[in-house]
Amino acid sequence: MWKRTSLCRLLLLLIVMAGCRQSPEPRHFRIGFSQCGDADHWRKSMLAEMQRELSFHPGIELIYKQADDNSQLQVKQVQELMAEGIDLLIISPNEARPLTPVVEEAYNSGIPVIVVDRKIASTSYTNYIGADNYELGRIAGEYVAALLKGKGNVIEVVGLPASSPAIERKRGFQDGISRYPGIHVLQQVHGDWVKQKSESALDSIRNILPQADLVFAHNDVMALGARNAAIKAGARSMKIIGVDALPGKGAGLEMVSGKVLTASLLYPTGGTEAIRNAISILNKTALPKETFLQTLVVDSTNVRMMQLQTDKILNQQKDIELQQGMIAEQLRVYKSQRTMLYVLGITLGAAVIFAGLLWYSRNLNKQINRKLALQNEEISRQSKQLMEMSAAAAQANEARITFFTNISHEIRTPLTLILGPLDEILQHARLQGGDRQQLSLVRKNAGRLLHLVNQLMDFRKLEFSKMQVRASENDLVLFCHEIVEIFQQIARKRGIDCRLVTTERTLPVWMDTGMMDKVLFNLMSNAFKFTPDQGAVLIKLEKRGEEAVIQVQDTGIGMSPEVMQHAFDIFYQGDVDNHKGSGLGLALCKELVQLHHGTISANSGKNRGTIFTVLLPLGNRHFEPAELSESSTKEEPQFYMADLLPVENGPEETGVHDKRSVVLLVEDNPELRSFIRHRLADDYEVLEAENGQQGLQMAFEYLPDGIICDVMMPVKDGHALLKEIKADVRTAHIPVVLLTARVTPDQQIEGLQNKADAYIVKPFDFKILQHTLTSLLANRSHLKEHFTADIPAGLRGTASRRTDLRFVSEFTSIVESNIGNEEFSIEDIYKQMNISKVQLYRKVKTLMGTNVNEYILNTRLQKARYFLQHEDFSVAEVAYKTGFSSPAYFSTVFKSKLGVSPTTFKGKR
């Protein structure tokens, strides 16, 4: 009985001991990780991701070695890892070819190999993890083309020449920009993935660097070096794009957010994926040969969202680490309790407690893993949303451009219907002078609008590569000569020396004449626009090697270095206020020349003229067969010369067409300006200016009958404006009313000392302003009658002050001294008086109540009457002495004005 009881107790003890026996430990694996270097933030981030992932796998030992970017050292370190008996090798090779043999050795010896980031020169590896570097380069190329709007100069900073990411990114980038002929890679330099090398490499091409619009570096570290080099070269506004977009202090996301970089392409490190794939391989789970990571462009539109997401991930990681610490603490307590239970003899109760602790620990781990999975899913969903939003934004932008282009296209039909009838009306001989002038103005501006629409359509075609070159062989000398001849009319009118300078008798060139028409007409019209009268515009033509060289040279106002740097940018307008254009002409020229595989450049300086140089390759080998043609087309020149040719029938009615008195209102407050304009609109033609400088320009241009001017204004105040108006012979006769809130007597005296005609204090009664203005203009009218009493009826005008009388005296003297000159013209008058044609017409109209042509004709007829009555001259002699081209024309004009023929009039004396 006792033996049986002892046996039962022994069996029970064995059962309890068996139940308390430890579960078998998970198998221990050793993973060797050979890193090419860890000096940069990206490499450190990869290692940190691996260590975080390993925290979920306590049975894995990581042996880490880094080679300081030395390929030979890395080969040696891989051999050391193999000697230590690793179960799996993870390697990020410094260079492809030097590391290939040792990786193949490990692979062939049965060690699984995972290649991260950079590939080797063979496929002897188990798994490759990394972004598709070719696709990344291609996305970068397309983004650069979109950022530069299809044209610009780029410098590429490449990584290590032998590394696979550098090779694939370079190839992808070239393919990405290949569809955009306007994008040019000026230079490729090697930065070897290092900031200092990138900076020094760009310093070595400092003379080329300012010509670039953008630098694309293969990682953010080299991009930072490029930014430093650009700042030293004076190109602070240059766009810099990198690759990595890592979070953290001084990393890519922070540089994009701080505008150090324009953009960066996200390049995941793959550390987490490397550990996960390694565990799958060690557990005999099948994997694809290559694991590609996704990428996207991070710029100012999404960097803030990316930073918030990254910060959220880092905070969640801290929470995970804290929870893992708690788990470790719980495991420590558990082990302590287990040791105590062993000492006490491991009872059944201890086994139950141990099982409970184990269950709790496993559930906690499951909850953490489940939470991590949900967070990863949320991050993936948000990343997908970001990509969809970027695609939607690009689509919306494309829709806007398409809408704008379609609208431009629709404008052409009504413009054609406007221009056709206008041309027919203008051909009628009976069309009155005033009507012809107005219709000519409409024709000119409709032509300009059609020209702008055509340029917009051309740009749209160029953007989508739909503008096809139709090149034919042409004599470039004859071609340029014909264009020069078209500009001869305006050149003669302005006294500009316009000619073709060449030593070539013929110069055959294959080109699309329609496109080259656009180029040369744009360059010539620009030259005439910015060249003063009596200047020179030359086309120089020569053959230089295998190229034809066309130079358009002028003696105009030139361009500053800042303007010249952006001269060929679309929609860019220079700093010349009175010559603002559309910003399309030169940009279109550049695109059209590039379609001919040529180049265009500018050389200019402020006030020393401009030279545009076009280089066209000779022969037709550079054209595709589909680009060759036997026929040619040419551009309509009148659209390009619309800004150069004057409106017909004289400018005396240009600007202000109302027969009422003209009042210039200079006031910076828009509400007050609008109020006064509406109150005066029934009695006066009101011109508006929002500051003193603009008001002075309008006073000189339109010579109004009166001026209402505020005192306190930006740019130029009322007192400064008043001084200049009263000191200038062109405007000294104009009455000026000052409006101001400055009410002290000294301030009012200051205004009157500056020769103000009236001084009204704000707030004012509008009736006072109205009656003051009416009174001033009426007084001027009375003065006109007083001072011009000796001027023949119909020719009397206002000459109320010494400057006005001096103007009238000088004007009449010039006319009288040239009365017998048949070639005498209005141009002679305004040049001798040193004023513009518009100012002459306006001043004569204001002071003398007539226009210039009418005054000259009446003066000649008055002189002819005197000769016929008091001198013994024949009708023919009188005609020539009074400047008429023929006796017949003289007789016709004389009879139309006086009602009798010269012969009859002479017989009555």
Secondary structure by P-SEA (a helix, b strand, c coil): caaaaaaaaaaaaaaaaaaaccccccbbbbbbbbbcccccaaaaaaaaaaaaaacccccbbbbbbbccccaaaaaaaaaaaaaacccbbbbbccccccaaaaaaaaaaacbbbbbccccccccccccccccaaaaaaaaaaaaaaaaaccbbbbbbbbcccccaaaaaaaaaaaaaacccccccccccccccccaaaaaaaaaaaccccccccbbbbccaaaaaaaaaaaaaaccccbbbbbcccccccccaaaaaaacccccccccccaaaaaaaaaaaaaaccccccbbbbbbbbbccccaaaaaaaaaaaaaaaaaaaaaaaaaaaaaaaaaaaaaaaaaacccaaaaaaaaaaaaaaaaaaaaaaaaaaaaaaaaaaaaaaaaaaaaaaaaaaaaaaaaaaaaaaaaaaaaaaaaaaaaaaaacccccaaaaaaaaaaaaaaaaaaaaaaaaaaaaaaaacccccbbbbbcaaaaaaaaaaaaaaaaaaacccccccccccbbbbbcaaaaaaaaaaaaaaaaaaaccccbbbbbbbbbcccbbbbbbbbccccccaaaaaaccccccccccccccccccaaaaaaaaaaaaccccccccccccbbbbbbbbbcccccccccccccccccccccccccccccccccccccccccccbbbbbbcccaaaaaaaaaaaccccbbbbbccaaaaaaaaaaccccbbbbbcccccccaaaaaaaaaaccccccbbbbbbcccccaaaaaaaaaacccccccccccaaaaaaaaaaaaaaaaaaaaaaacccccccccccccaaaaaaaaaaaaaaaaacccccccaaaaaaaacccaaaaaaaaaaaccccaaaaaaaaaaaaaaaaaccccccaaaaaaaaccccaaaaaaaaaaaccccaaaaaaac
